[in-house]
Amino acid sequence: KKRIPGKKRNKKKYKFQEYLEKSVIANKTVIPITQECDVCNINYDIVYDLDKGLEDLSLVGRTVGLDFDKPRSIKKTPKQRRRSFYSQLSMDQLEKIADIFKTDFVLFGYKFEFYK
């Protein structure tokens, strides 16, 4: 691996469950997007749901005058990938995450049932 000058490396690698427990639930270093920026007051030209995959992203690119290379095929869809990560969590952890991000769940149409 090529080292990037000035970039400190975190020697300890967290598993997804540990990361959520320490960074999101306990320390709240990751906050809902609705607290991070004023999502509702921005006049968007395009909104794209990445859960739909990368296939239609070229349509978005052409709309804004960009030409994307054809996306590589991916082994798992974003939904499958998310489900595999969240399946590692206990129901208590899932409920805490859903409570912390409840405004994001509503705004972006996420369903808590998907993560169970």
N, C-alpha and C positions, 0 to 999 in steps of 0.2 A: 504494500500500500504506500502511496505517496503521501508524505507528511506535508500539511499545509502550514507554512510559517505563521507563528503567532496564534495558532488555534490550539487551545488546550484540549486534551482528550480526557474523557471521563473513563478512568480505568475500569470502574465497575459497570457492568452491563445489567440493566434491570429487565426482568421479564415484564410483560404487559401488565399483569396483575399487580406486581410490586410498584410499577410506575404510577398506575392509577391510584393506588392506595397512598403512596407517599406524596406525589406531586399534585394530584387533583383533589382527592378526598381530604387528606390531612393538612397539606400546606396551601392548597388553593392557588398554586402558582399558574395553573391553567384555568382561565375563566371563560364563561360563556361569551360567544361572539357578540351578543347583544350588550354586554358590558364593555367589550373591547372597543367597539366602534358604533357609530350611529347608523346601523344597517337600514332602518326603516326610512330615514330621511335622505337617502341617496336615490337619484333618478337614474336607474339602470337602463342601458340600451339592450343588454342581453343577460339572461340568467340561464346557466346551464347546470343541469343535475349530473354530477359525475357518476352517480349510481347507474346512469344509462350507458356507461361505458365510454370508450374512446372513439368508437366508430363514427358517431355523429359530430365529433369535435371539429372535423374538417369543415362542416357546414358553418359552424361558428366562426372559424378562421376566415372563410371566404367572405362572410358577412362584414368582418372588420378589416378585410383587405390583406389577410395573411394566408400563406399557403403552407399547410402542415404536411410533413411526410406521412405516409400511410402508417397508422399506428400498428405496432407489433401486436400479435395476438397474446393475450394474457391467459394464464392458466386458470385463475380464479377471478370471478367478477368482484367489483368492490363490495357488493353485498355479501358474497360468500366469504371474502377476506375479513370483513367486519364481524360477521357472525362467528368465525373461527376464533377471533380474538376475544370477543365478549363472552363466548361459551366458557372461558376459563374463570369467569367471575362468579362469586356467590350471589344469591338473590339479594342479600343485604347490600353488597357492593353495587349491584345494578340499581337498586332503589336509591342509594346515595347519589350515584352519578345522574340518574334521571331527575332527582330533586335539584341538584346543582345546576343542571342544564335545561331545566323545564321550559324556560322562555325560548331557548334555541329549538327544543323539540317542537314547540307550537309553531314558531316562525318558519322553520324549515320542513315541517310535516313529518318529523320522525315519529315512529310508533314504538312505544315502550315494549309492546308485545314482541316485536321483531328481535329484541335483545335477550329475551327470556330463554 
